[in-house]
Amino acid sequence: MTTTDITIKGMTCSHCEMSIAEEIKKIDGVTEVSVSKDEGKAHVQATGVANEQLAEAVEEAGYEALEFENH
């Protein structure tokens, strides 16, 4: 399992957080998601999920993924 921190541009409210989390949760292999507008980040635990898939989910929610940090 990998933990990925995604820096996201454009989040301003709890609805932003919810929209991004919902899109990321749709990806097969994602087991946990938390999104913080205050940090400007999403924290994702997943197995077998590429950064490109996460970026597409963030874009689908209407935001931009700027950086990925995999742990």
LUMLOSE-978298 format. One line per 8 residues: number of its first residue (from 1); their letters; for each residue x, y, z of N, C-alpha, C, O, CB. Coordinates in nm, 3 decimals. Glycine has a CB too. Layout:
N
NUM = A = X/Y/Z/X/Y/Z/X/Y/Z/X/Y/Z/X/Y/Z  ...
***
This chain:
71
1 = MTTTDITI = 0.085/-0.118/0.000/0.000/0.000/0.000/0.089/0.125/0.000/0.192/0.129/0.067/-0.096/0.000/0.123  0.048/0.223/-0.076/0.122/0.348/-0.087/0.037/0.463/-0.035/-0.084/0.467/-0.057/0.165/0.374/-0.233  0.101/0.556/0.034/0.034/0.679/0.073/0.086/0.790/-0.018/0.207/0.807/-0.033/0.059/0.714/0.225  -0.005/0.864/-0.078/0.031/0.973/-0.168/-0.030/1.102/-0.117/-0.150/1.108/-0.089/-0.014/0.943/-0.312  0.053/1.205/-0.106/0.005/1.339/-0.072/0.001/1.418/-0.203/0.101/1.427/-0.273/0.096/1.411/0.037  -0.115/1.474/-0.234/-0.133/1.550/-0.357/-0.155/1.696/-0.321/-0.247/1.728/-0.246/-0.253/1.494/-0.440  -0.072/1.784/-0.373/-0.093/1.927/-0.357/-0.193/1.970/-0.464/-0.173/1.944/-0.583/0.042/2.009/-0.368  -0.301/2.035/-0.420/-0.411/2.069/-0.511/-0.436/2.219/-0.511/-0.441/2.283/-0.406/-0.540/1.995/-0.470
9 = KGMTCSHC = -0.451/2.273/-0.630/-0.476/2.417/-0.649/-0.626/2.443/-0.661/-0.696/2.373/-0.733/-0.402/2.470/-0.774  -0.674/2.544/-0.589/-0.810/2.592/-0.610/-0.914/2.558/-0.505/-1.029/2.599/-0.519/-0.856/2.543/-0.736  -0.877/2.484/-0.402/-0.977/2.448/-0.300/-1.003/2.566/-0.207/-0.910/2.630/-0.160/-0.930/2.326/-0.218  -1.131/2.594/-0.182/-1.166/2.706/-0.095/-1.267/2.671/0.015/-1.284/2.748/0.109/-1.221/2.817/-0.177  -1.333/2.555/0.004/-1.439/2.525/0.101/-1.455/2.375/0.121/-1.388/2.295/0.056/-1.573/2.586/0.056  -1.543/2.338/0.212/-1.565/2.196/0.241/-1.628/2.124/0.121/-1.607/2.004/0.105/-1.654/2.181/0.364  -1.704/2.195/0.039/-1.760/2.132/-0.081/-1.648/2.091/-0.176/-1.657/1.986/-0.240/-1.859/2.229/-0.152  -1.544/2.173/-0.187/-1.427/2.140/-0.268/-1.366/2.009/-0.219/-1.337/1.919/-0.298/-1.321/2.255/-0.263
17 = EMSIAEEI = -1.347/1.999/-0.088/-1.290/1.880/-0.028/-1.374/1.757/-0.061/-1.320/1.652/-0.099/-1.278/1.896/0.124  -1.505/1.770/-0.047/-1.596/1.659/-0.070/-1.594/1.616/-0.217/-1.591/1.496/-0.246/-1.738/1.697/-0.028  -1.594/1.711/-0.308/-1.595/1.679/-0.451/-1.470/1.601/-0.491/-1.477/1.503/-0.564/-1.606/1.808/-0.534  -1.356/1.646/-0.443/-1.229/1.580/-0.475/-1.226/1.440/-0.414/-1.188/1.344/-0.481/-1.109/1.664/-0.425  -1.265/1.428/-0.288/-1.265/1.297/-0.222/-1.355/1.199/-0.294/-1.319/1.083/-0.311/-1.310/1.312/-0.076  -1.472/1.243/-0.337/-1.566/1.155/-0.407/-1.506/1.102/-0.537/-1.522/0.984/-0.568/-1.697/1.228/-0.436  -1.439/1.187/-0.613/-1.378/1.144/-0.739/-1.264/1.046/-0.715/-1.251/0.946/-0.786/-1.328/1.265/-0.818  -1.180/1.074/-0.616/-1.066/0.986/-0.588/-1.115/0.849/-0.539/-1.057/0.746/-0.573/-0.972/1.051/-0.483
25 = KKIDGVTE = -1.221/0.848/-0.459/-1.274/0.722/-0.405/-1.327/0.629/-0.515/-1.340/0.509/-0.492/-1.385/0.750/-0.305  -1.357/0.682/-0.632/-1.408/0.601/-0.743/-1.298/0.513/-0.805/-1.330/0.419/-0.879/-1.469/0.691/-0.850  -1.172/0.542/-0.778/-1.061/0.468/-0.838/-1.043/0.334/-0.768/-1.034/0.329/-0.645/-0.930/0.550/-0.832  -1.039/0.226/-0.846/-1.014/0.093/-0.789/-0.876/0.091/-0.726/-0.778/0.133/-0.788/-1.026/-0.017/-0.898  -0.868/0.042/-0.604/-0.741/0.032/-0.534/-0.726/0.136/-0.425/-0.639/0.123/-0.338/-0.629/0.045/-0.631  -0.811/0.241/-0.428/-0.804/0.345/-0.324/-0.878/0.293/-0.201/-0.993/0.250/-0.209/-0.867/0.481/-0.375  -0.810/0.298/-0.086/-0.872/0.249/0.037/-0.908/0.359/0.134/-0.999/0.342/0.216/-0.779/0.152/0.105  -0.839/0.473/0.127/-0.869/0.583/0.219/-0.831/0.716/0.155/-0.728/0.727/0.087/-0.794/0.565/0.353
33 = VSVSKDEG = -0.916/0.817/0.177/-0.891/0.952/0.123/-0.927/1.054/0.229/-1.033/1.045/0.291/-0.972/0.976/-0.008  -0.838/1.152/0.250/-0.874/1.269/0.329/-0.824/1.391/0.253/-0.714/1.392/0.199/-0.814/1.262/0.475  -0.908/1.494/0.250/-0.877/1.615/0.175/-0.889/1.734/0.269/-0.986/1.745/0.344/-0.972/1.632/0.051  -0.790/1.823/0.265/-0.789/1.941/0.352/-0.766/2.068/0.270/-0.659/2.086/0.211/-0.681/1.928/0.461  -0.866/2.154/0.267/-0.849/2.283/0.198/-0.747/2.370/0.270/-0.676/2.448/0.206/-0.984/2.357/0.188  -0.739/2.357/0.403/-0.644/2.436/0.481/-0.499/2.401/0.446/-0.413/2.489/0.439/-0.668/2.415/0.630  -0.473/2.272/0.424/-0.340/2.228/0.385/-0.319/2.240/0.234/-0.206/2.248/0.186/-0.317/2.083/0.429  -0.431/2.240/0.160/-0.422/2.240/0.014/-0.378/2.105/-0.039/-0.313/2.096/-0.143/-0.326/2.347/-0.033
41 = KAHVQATG = -0.414/1.999/0.035/-0.367/1.865/-0.002/-0.475/1.759/0.014/-0.571/1.774/0.090/-0.247/1.828/0.082  -0.453/1.651/-0.060/-0.530/1.528/-0.040/-0.430/1.421/0.002/-0.319/1.415/-0.052/-0.609/1.486/-0.170  -0.469/1.338/0.096/-0.387/1.225/0.142/-0.462/1.099/0.100/-0.577/1.077/0.139/-0.362/1.230/0.300  -0.395/1.016/0.021/-0.460/0.899/-0.038/-0.381/0.773/-0.004/-0.260/0.769/-0.023/-0.475/0.914/-0.191  -0.451/0.672/0.046/-0.390/0.540/0.063/-0.448/0.450/-0.044/-0.570/0.440/-0.060/-0.416/0.482/0.208  -0.359/0.384/-0.119/-0.405/0.302/-0.230/-0.302/0.195/-0.265/-0.186/0.203/-0.225/-0.434/0.390/-0.353  -0.349/0.096/-0.339/-0.262/-0.008/-0.391/-0.279/-0.012/-0.543/-0.391/-0.026/-0.593/-0.295/-0.148/-0.327  -0.168/0.000/-0.615/-0.171/-0.012/-0.760/-0.236/0.104/-0.832/-0.292/0.086/-0.940/-0.242/-0.135/-0.797
49 = VANEQLAE = -0.229/0.223/-0.775/-0.289/0.341/-0.837/-0.178/0.437/-0.879/-0.093/0.473/-0.797/-0.390/0.412/-0.740  -0.178/0.478/-1.005/-0.075/0.569/-1.057/-0.111/0.714/-1.028/-0.228/0.749/-1.015/-0.057/0.548/-1.209  -0.008/0.797/-1.019/-0.031/0.941/-0.998/-0.119/1.000/-1.107/-0.197/1.091/-1.081/0.102/1.015/-0.992  -0.106/0.949/-1.230/-0.187/0.999/-1.341/-0.336/0.976/-1.316/-0.419/1.061/-1.349/-0.146/0.930/-1.472  -0.370/0.862/-1.256/-0.510/0.834/-1.224/-0.561/0.933/-1.119/-0.673/0.982/-1.129/-0.526/0.689/-1.173  -0.478/0.961/-1.021/-0.517/1.056/-0.916/-0.534/1.195/-0.976/-0.629/1.266/-0.942/-0.413/1.058/-0.802  -0.443/1.235/-1.064/-0.452/1.366/-1.129/-0.581/1.379/-1.210/-0.646/1.483/-1.208/-0.330/1.389/-1.219  -0.616/1.272/-1.282/-0.739/1.274/-1.361/-0.862/1.290/-1.271/-0.955/1.362/-1.306/-0.752/1.146/-1.444
57 = AVEEAGYE = -0.862/1.223/-1.156/-0.975/1.234/-1.063/-0.987/1.375/-1.008/-1.097/1.429/-0.998/-0.960/1.133/-0.947  -0.874/1.436/-0.973/-0.873/1.574/-0.922/-0.926/1.668/-1.030/-1.006/1.757/-1.002/-0.730/1.616/-0.876  -0.881/1.649/-1.155/-0.927/1.733/-1.266/-1.076/1.713/-1.292/-1.147/1.808/-1.323/-0.847/1.703/-1.393  -1.123/1.589/-1.280/-1.266/1.560/-1.299/-1.351/1.637/-1.198/-1.463/1.676/-1.229/-1.292/1.407/-1.286  -1.296/1.658/-1.079/-1.368/1.735/-0.976/-1.358/1.886/-1.001/-1.426/1.964/-0.935/-1.312/1.701/-0.837  -1.273/1.926/-1.096/-1.263/2.067/-1.131/-1.144/2.141/-1.071/-1.144/2.264/-1.064/-1.386/2.135/-1.088  -1.042/2.067/-1.029/-0.925/2.127/-0.965/-0.798/2.079/-1.033/-0.803/1.996/-1.124/-0.922/2.092/-0.814  -0.684/2.131/-0.991/-0.557/2.096/-1.054/-0.462/2.034/-0.952/-0.435/2.092/-0.847/-0.493/2.220/-1.118
65 = ALEFENH = -0.412/1.915/-0.984/-0.311/1.849/-0.900/-0.175/1.904/-0.940/-0.135/1.893/-1.056/-0.317/1.692/-0.916  -0.103/1.963/-0.844/0.024/2.027/-0.874/0.144/1.937/-0.846/0.237/1.932/-0.927/0.037/2.153/-0.794  0.144/1.866/-0.733/0.258/1.783/-0.693/0.209/1.654/-0.629/0.100/1.648/-0.572/0.348/1.860/-0.595  0.292/1.552/-0.641/0.265/1.422/-0.579/0.385/1.383/-0.495/0.499/1.391/-0.540/0.234/1.313/-0.686  0.358/1.340/-0.373/0.464/1.288/-0.286/0.421/1.151/-0.240/0.325/1.136/-0.164/0.491/1.384/-0.163  0.494/1.049/-0.286/0.460/0.910/-0.253/0.544/0.862/-0.136/0.666/0.884/-0.132/0.481/0.817/-0.375  0.479/0.796/-0.040/0.549/0.742/0.078/0.544/0.591/0.075/0.597/0.526/0.165/0.485/0.795/0.210
***
